[in-house]
Amino acid sequence: MHPLMPLTPNPRYRLYSSFRSYSWLVRDAMLGRFFQGMEDVEELERRLQSRFGVRHAVCMPMARMGIYLALKHSIRPGQKVIMPPYTIADVVNMVISAGGIPVFADIQRETCNIDPAQVGALLTGDTGAVMVTHLHGLAAPVSDIKRMCERRGVLVLEDAAQAFGALEGKGQPIGAVGDVGVVSVGTYKNVNCWYGGAILTDREDIAKKARAELSSWPFMSIRFLRKRMFKTLATDLATWPPIFRLFTYWIFRYGHLRGVRMINRFVETELDLSRRDSIPAHYQARLTPAQARLALSQLDEVDRLSDIRIANAALYHQGLSGIVGLMLPPLRTDRSHIYTSFPVQTEDRKGLLRWMMRCRRDVGAQHLKNCADLPGFSPFYRDCPNARQTAEQVVLLPTYPSYGQRQVLATIAAVGEFFGRRTV
């Protein structure tokens, strides 16, 4: 074993929640004020408007519902929506449910984000919108795409669910560069109130229509959020380093090395690959004031935590650059990339993952699929070879703030040993 290698690893991810997150919601529930304080939802919207420099912010039950409402109220039924195929399958469902026809544009391998050249080639008179997704906290070239779209009067929608806090090249917040942006404050995001998101836009018509539709929906139920809270608490406990090192890691290590499906499914995040043409009833709910208060308490920490992840990414980049057979994301330290994880790619993903487990390193595959190849979306099939390769090759290296420099260096050492330090 490499001398840098700790005996046991920190987990591949940690949620951005804390003891305070649970105590606040339990307190609000016990005091009967879970749904009281609409001024807190309004304050969250004002804070988002200020942070992103937009005229309107509308809180959503989930980021994907922001995508749905933004498209529903900006495109005509049957118009085409150009989008990357390397995304959550349910995001494609949002486009279909909003009346759009998905048109898959291939991605750039290094960033896993949509390729502007592909977008330019696919723009037609039938195009109603282009969706630009910023995966893994890496900013896509949305300004280039917006310039193309402005000439044709095509709306640009940014899916910034994984990029809260990232900046565009000129310092403009990602999510506020296009005509409409969508951010997430869901369970696995760097601002976490378990469910939620927001539409960001200068378009008064879209904001007004989305808000009017939301007004007829009930709040998320306490029962629904309590179930989510207990699931989140179980994840937090299982990945708390003392418990993880003693118990959780060894269970998942056994499951991975022995191929135990019942264990391995717990770390697969993209399990539902089915097509839906309408919105599930439980998606149609409003963010509660209790959730808004929880999100508000975290906004001031976003940039500080981004800087820690960027420093971890710089270590990975320095330690892994030049290895033959390993593709790295580009390194940027200006917050245009905030590295919610550090995605590397290799043809032998299965071999690398098994090696890392044997070396007592906990990393995981990215389970997003190339939606252009999924049977449910076969009517919209386009050959997207970059997305196909990326979906088969991405491994996510941990960057979360409490992961620790020693753990980063140990992960670098294990990856280097797998490739035998074969450098260009």
Secondary structure, 3 states (H helix, E strand, C coil): CCCCCCCCCCCCCCCCCCHHHHHHHHHHHHCCCCCCCHHHHHHHHHHHHHHHCCCEEEEECCHHHHHHHHHHCCCCCCCEEEECCEECHHHHHHHHHCCCEEEECCEECCCCEECHHHHHHHCCCCEEEEEEECHHHECCCHHHHHHHHHCCCCEEEEECCCCCCCECCCCCECCCCCCEEEEECCCCCCCCCCCCEEEEECCHHHHHHHHHHHCCCCECCHHHHHHHHHHHHHHHHHCCHHHHHHHHHHHHHHHHHHCCHHHHHHHCCCCCCCCCCCCCHHHCCECCHHHHHHHHCCHHHHHHHHHHHHHHHHHHHHHHCCECCCECCCCCCCCCECCCCEEEECCCHHHHHHHHHHCCCCCEECCCEEHHHCHHHHHHCCCCHHHHHHHHHEEEECCCCCCCHHHHHHHHHHHHHHCCCCEC
